[in-house]
Amino acid sequence: MSRINYADVMGAVAQALAEVAPDRVITRTFKDFEQRDEATELVPGIYTITFAGVVRYPWDRCDQHDGEGPTATAFPVFRFRITGQRVLDARESDDGAAVEEAEFELLTEIEQLADRLVSDSGLPDYEELCRVVLKNVVTSEQLESPYAWVSALFEAEITG
């Protein structure tokens, strides 16, 4: 039976995202825009990767937890979210199309990450054990200008 640590998978996703978006800040700690440093985080853009829960366990195949922290031991399906945040400069802040363009740039990188994660090289330690799917993406819909954001939900299935 598989023994995959959720944190290890999340770390591999963070590493793959850093390779796809080397000019962005990558973090595992979500903060609102007001809590972010504008110059070092929001101007270049920041991605936050968060664990979004376990969707399904096939309990009939489950082994016992050994007390070593959260691990995927029974072929579960779990989710993680990647949230991209940016701030536009003063020239662009009143232009809805500019907000969307910033979000399209973030979305393009997320799609590139999805391409990488579904390939054999995306999660090098887990490629034979984990199936990753980009489920959906939501955006700011221009509601928070000058801030642009996207939030992408991924689903990972431990296949054995």
C-alpha positions, 0 to 999 in steps of 0.5 A, spaced: 500 500 500 502 507 498 505 511 503 505 518 501 505 524 505 501 530 503 506 535 505 511 532 500 506 532 495 505 539 496 512 541 496 513 537 490 507 542 487 511 548 490 517 546 486 514 545 480 510 552 480 517 555 482 520 552 475 514 554 471 514 561 474 521 563 476 519 571 477 513 570 482 514 569 489 511 562 492 509 560 499 505 556 503 502 561 507 496 565 505 495 572 507 490 577 504 492 583 500 493 588 505 498 583 509 502 582 503 508 587 502 507 590 495 514 591 492 516 584 494 510 580 493 504 583 490 508 587 484 512 581 482 506 576 483 505 571 489 502 564 489 500 561 495 499 553 495 494 551 500 491 544 502 484 544 501 482 537 504 481 530 503 475 528 498 474 521 499 477 515 502 476 508 500 475 506 507 475 498 505 482 499 503 485 503 509 490 501 513 492 504 520 495 511 521 502 510 525 502 517 528 507 520 524 502 525 521 498 526 516 499 521 510 495 518 504 495 511 506 489 509 503 489 511 496 485 518 497 483 523 493 485 530 496 485 537 493 489 543 494 488 550 491 493 555 488 491 562 489 495 567 485 495 575 487 498 581 484 497 589 484 497 593 478 500 600 478 496 606 478 496 607 470 492 600 470 488 600 476 482 603 473 482 599 467 478 592 468 481 589 461 488 590 465 486 587 471 483 581 467 490 581 463 494 580 469 489 574 471 490 571 464 498 571 465 497 568 472 492 563 469 497 561 463 502 559 469 497 555 472 495 552 466 503 550 465 503 547 472 497 543 470 501 541 464 507 539 468 503 535 473 499 531 469 506 529 465 511 524 468 516 529 470 511 533 474 511 530 481 518 526 480 517 522 486 510 520 485 508 520 478 506 513 478 502 514 484 498 520 483 493 523 478 493 530 478 487 534 475 486 542 474 478 542 477 476 549 476 479 556 476 475 563 479 478 570 478 476 577 481 472 578 476 475 586 476 471 587 483 477 588 487 481 593 482 487 594 483 488 587 485 488 581 481 487 574 483 486 567 481 484 561 485 485 554 482 483 548 485 486 541 483 485 534 485 490 529 486 488 522 486 493 517 490 492 511 485 497 506 488 
